[in-house]
Amino acid sequence: MDLILRNGTVVTHAEEFIADIGIEGGRIKQIGQELGASAKEIDVGGKYVFPGGVDAHTHVDFELMGKRTIDDFHSSTVQAACGGVTTVIDYVFPAPGETLMQAVESWNAKAKDKTVIDYGLHPTLFKPDDQMLQEMGDLVAEGHTSFKIFMTELGEFDQFAPQYVEAMNMAGKLGALTNIHCEDQCCISYITKQLEAAGKSNVKHFPDSRPRISEGLAAHRACALARIADAPVYLVHLSCEESMDELNDARAKGQTVYGETRPIYLHLDRERFNSKTDPERYVGWPPLREADQMEVLWQALDSAVLQTVATDHVGWSMEQKLEESAVDTLQPGMSNLETVMPMLYSEGIGKGRLTRKRFVEVISTNPAKIFGLYPQKGTIAIGSDADMVVFDPNKEVTISHENMHSNQDWELHEGFQVTGWPEMTLSRGEIIVENGKVLAQPGRGKMLRRRKFGQL
């Protein structure tokens, strides 16, 4: 064997046990006690060995609202690797006049010489037409088995709703999953106009411009339209109890509906917008909510109302974040890939909100299953890719920009203290990060062909 990890406490979504893990040819060859000799051996006694994280929602290198991200496929995947994430699935945005297939090809061209971990791609649908519906079949055949829809003005959803429902139906027929951004543009536009008239359109009032009812209404509509389309759906970055109610209601009707949340909604609340220091850094779509909504989401994760945690990672400079000041032009997004796993561990397991097995489920196994990567990714099992994280549960870290690997010139969680941090990250059996040192070469990551959608 090429490598054996000795004496670690292996944690999967189903079990926890002490064992050696033997790796050969980039895959897990053996799991057991006192495995034979190997070319290299590492004692990881006293540490947890988790499957590598699978982040199913990233924007690592793209343009939005006229701005290009400060991060790219190298800096973003380095962050991921340092934080224990070994697979990302990135959203593809077609340029004007570009077909879906051309957009996927251009995205892969950006990625293939820079990534240090494996990656998949979700094509995004804008104003679906007959050509796009035909292309969806070709993309699914190529292993791109999920598509994104925005219910906001970014996707002109209200103008093209019948075509989007048709696209959802097509995705379902093809064995693909439709990922939906749930915010109601009618609500947003109406309330934004009222805020502007009242002189309350600055960043402090950003959460008021995209209220919880906007998200809940869109989640309700998304589920109802999915029922009409007879298609499974995955609702991204949910932030509040109104959306949890819609998930439960849709499932009670027999629908296949999955829910994702993101770190900012678990760790931060809307009081951040009263900060005297650059509150624009906290802007995301949807906004941060009231403090009580954080516990709502933790309970939803623990009880399987929500299935996954994903970052919606996107890196901007502070200059880019500060360029606009009105609620409808503020730049959304922030770097999250390096901190998602340790913060989820510290705040989830460390505070009794999640078990270790549930932690693995929401950060790795469930996204791998939902998006057609399991058991290649998302578990520690014989034959699976040797994507693993050796995790020190006792290491105390104060998060600071100077220790992070983003090209951002700021850190969202500056000063947060966490207990538990990745010590070593392996991707297909290769040690790509060890004790904070990046060992991986750019371009070693592979684009993944994903299988068709399968229910949890």
C-alpha positions, 0 to 999 in steps of 0.5 A: 500500500502507498500509505496507512493512517494508523490508530485514528478514530474513523467517523462516517455518517453511520458509525465511529470506530478506531482503525487503520486506513490503507490507501493505494492508487488514490483509493481506500484499499483496507480498513481494519486493525494492524494492517500490514506494511506500507511505503509510508505510515502516519500515526493519527491516534487521538485524532478524528478521521472524517471524510473530506467535506463536499461543498455543493454551493460555491462561486469561486471565480465569476463575475456578478453585478459588473465585478470579478471575484478576487479569488479564483480556482486556485486560491479558493480550492487552497482555502477549501483544502486547508479547511478540510473540504476536498470537493466543491461543486461550482455554479456556472454562469453563462455569458451573454450569447453563450450556450450552456455547453460553452459556459461549462467548457469555459468554466472548466478552462478556468479551473483545470490548471488551478484547482488543487481539489476535485470539482463538479459544475452546476450549469445555471439557467437564465431565460430558458428556451427550446435550445437550452432544454435540448442542451440540458440532456447533453449536459446530463449525459456529460455528468453535469446532473443539476441545474440552478434557477434564481427566483429573483430579478437576476434570473428574470423569474417572474417574466419567464416562470412558465419556461422555468417550470418547463425546465424543472420538468425537463430536469426531472425527466433527465434524472437531474436536480433543480437547485433554486434560489428562493427570494420573491422579487415582488416583495423585494422590489416593493419593500426596496421602493418603500425604504428608498422613499423613507430614506432608509436604503443604506446597509443598515436596512439591508435585512428589511429589504429582503425580509423572511416573508420574501424567502418563505413565499418564494420557498412555497412557490418553488415547492408548488411549482416543483409539484406541478413540474413533477420534479425534485428540488433543492432549495439553497442557502435557506435562512429562516423558519418560514422556509423550514415550514415550507420544506416540512409542508412539501414533504408531507405532500410526498414531494422530494425536496431538500434544504441547504443552509450556509455558515453565515446564518448559523454563526451571525445575526442581523445586528452585524449590520449595526457594526461601525466597521464596514457592515457591508462585509456581512451582505449576502442573499438572503440577509442575516436574520434575527438571532433566534433564527440561528437556533431554528436552523441548528435544530433543523440540521439536527432533525434532518429538516435541512440536509446540507451545509454549504458556503455559497463561497465568493471572495471580494475585496473590501473595496468591491464590497464598499463600492455601493451603498444602496440596499439593492446594489450592495455586493453579496457574498464572502469567503467561507471555504476555509472555516466552514468545517471547523466552525461547524464542528466547534459550534455544532459538536462542541456545543451539543447541537450535532453529533459527530455522525450528523456533522459528517452527514451534513457536511460530506455524505448528504451532499455527495449522495444528493449530487451523484458523487457517493460513494466515490466521495462523502464517506470512508469505505473500501473503494472510495476515493481517499479524500479524508481529513485528520482532525484535531478536536482539541486544537484551539484557533482564533480565526484571523485574516493573516492566517487564512488563504483567501485573496480577500483583504479581510476575514468575515469571522475575524476573532472567532475562537474555535475548538477543533481544526484540520491537521491534515487533508488528503485528496485521492490519497495525496496529502495536500495540506499538513499542519497548515502548509499547502503541499498540493500543486495547482491543476491536480484537481479533476472535474467530476462526472456526476451520476444522476440524482438519487434520493437520500 
